Amino acid sequence: MRNIKLVLAYDGTGYAGWQRQSGQPSIQQTLEEAIVRLTQGPVLLHGAGRTDAGVHAEGMVANFQTEASIPLLGLVKGLNSMLPEAIRVLSAEKVANDFHARYNATGKVYTYTFMATEIMPPCLRLYAAQVRDPFACDAVRLCLPMLVGTHDFSSFEAVGSRDLSRAGCRGAVRTIFAASLAEQEEAMPVCRLIISGDGFLRHMVRNIVGTLFAVGRGRLTPLDFQEIVAARDRSLAGPTAPAKGLTLKRVLY
Amino acid sequence: MRNIKLVLAYDGTGYAGWQRQSGQPSIQQTLEEAIVRLTQGPVLLHGAGRTDAGVHAEGMVANFQTEASIPLLGLVKGLNSMLPEAIRVLSAEKVANDFHARYNATGKVYTYTFMATEIMPPCLRLYAAQVRDPFACDAVRLCLPMLVGTHDFSSFEAVGSRDLSRAGCRGAVRTIFAASLAEQEEAMPVCRLIISGDGFLRHMVRNIVGTLFAVGRGRLTPLDFQEIVAARDRSLAGPTAPAKGLTLKRVLY
């Protein structure tokens, strides 16, 4: 029995999210079906976490146990030949039997992509959120250091967020390693927030981004943002930013 | 009666190309229907050229005559509210009555985006072509100066390419202003060919790119490429590169 670690990329546009759901195609289910077809055995795929409907990934990690003797490169090529082009297996690796994609993860890196524009470029519409112009990136940058470090992120927690079996013991306390905002100037400025931490509550990145949008548009000041972080009260923060701007870049082990 | 010049962007993925076709949605038809709804009058939209199915645009130009007195900004906002998000009107401008988007165009700028990779990133799969790694960009760069200037581009012409009513008089002779290849290094190198000229035959950019791909993969040398340009024989050039990598960036007037 081998324990296989997969690194995955996907376009979340057409899917109900990572997790298997009844009635809607999920990334997990689509992958499991391809693995079953290739390995000719039952499979349970453990993802490093859930991504919501419409959220993308460039470095999701998942693992599964298999009796099949297919070489690792054959596994990558075989799965990619069966999967829709919206889902790609980037690599497959044999790992220790006790490796678990979720329990062993020590952190995650997300990006959130958005554009301050009146008119969204069609070819970015599924991969970036739109914010109204003018947008003060400098004010947003002032907020980012307030996120770094170990905090109770209740203000940015979605209802029903906690995974009680594992994360319940630490409540809404998470450690953010780094947060930065890059502007990529081409014809139009595409802004990318990069945020890494030891874990994220459900909707936490999108709720942080929604609140940062309010700062960028002048509806909240960086001081308001600091107070919202400290308040541990979800009702004070901004709305949840759209899923399509969010990408899981990497899972840390 | 006003003559209105529109600048347009679109994601060509779901469309049969610019030109109105029976049975398949086209960009032209989708725009004409929105204009008719907004202006409450018949409309004939003249595009600066045709783009094939799956080809994108960031700066297509089209014009139409209208009796409607809607302000230009209202036209932009009204059309964008009716159009699918895959098609955006970037601007509307009142122009001289004799302005014609196609006849007055003095040139066009295209980009062709591709990646040398074994596994295509899902979120780029509709907007870039895949070439096998290794790919020699330097060899491609040696070819580009051979394209610049006034040449007979028969080697890169699709069958049935000529618009006899206008361009027939100059045959397959076109002038390329500039051609360059940029590598955008992020996690994976995305390559972008930029090519501008006074006009392009049908499939000309994609046929040039398909031949450059053969050079990049070592199947043809830059010297072979030079001979193909000189030969004026379509049968010598490479296959037509996929539509999805091509974007009409600008129309010059």
Chai-1 contact restraints between the chains, C-beta under 6 A:
chainA,res_idxA,chainB,res_idxB,connection_type,confidence,min_distance_angstrom,max_distance_angstrom,comment,restraint_id
A,A9,B,P121,contact,1.0,0.0,6.0,A-B,restraint_1
A,A9,B,P122,contact,1.0,0.0,6.0,A-B,restraint_2
A,Y10,B,P122,contact,1.0,0.0,6.0,A-B,restraint_3
A,D11,B,P122,contact,1.0,0.0,6.0,A-B,restraint_4
A,D11,B,C123,contact,1.0,0.0,6.0,A-B,restraint_5
A,H56,B,C123,contact,1.0,0.0,6.0,A-B,restraint_6
A,E85,B,R125,contact,1.0,0.0,6.0,A-B,restraint_7
A,A86,B,P122,contact,1.0,0.0,6.0,A-B,restraint_8
A,R88,B,I119,contact,1.0,0.0,6.0,A-B,restraint_9
A,R88,B,P122,contact,1.0,0.0,6.0,A-B,restraint_10
A,L90,B,I119,contact,1.0,0.0,6.0,A-B,restraint_11
A,I119,B,R88,contact,1.0,0.0,6.0,A-B,restraint_12
A,I119,B,L90,contact,1.0,0.0,6.0,A-B,restraint_13
A,P121,B,A9,contact,1.0,0.0,6.0,A-B,restraint_14
A,P122,B,A9,contact,1.0,0.0,6.0,A-B,restraint_15
A,P122,B,Y10,contact,1.0,0.0,6.0,A-B,restraint_16
A,P122,B,D11,contact,1.0,0.0,6.0,A-B,restraint_17
A,P122,B,A86,contact,1.0,0.0,6.0,A-B,restraint_18
A,P122,B,R88,contact,1.0,0.0,6.0,A-B,restraint_19
A,C123,B,D11,contact,1.0,0.0,6.0,A-B,restraint_20
A,C123,B,H56,contact,1.0,0.0,6.0,A-B,restraint_21
A,C123,B,Y127,contact,1.0,0.0,6.0,A-B,restraint_22
A,R125,B,E85,contact,1.0,0.0,6.0,A-B,restraint_23
A,Y127,B,C123,contact,1.0,0.0,6.0,A-B,restraint_24
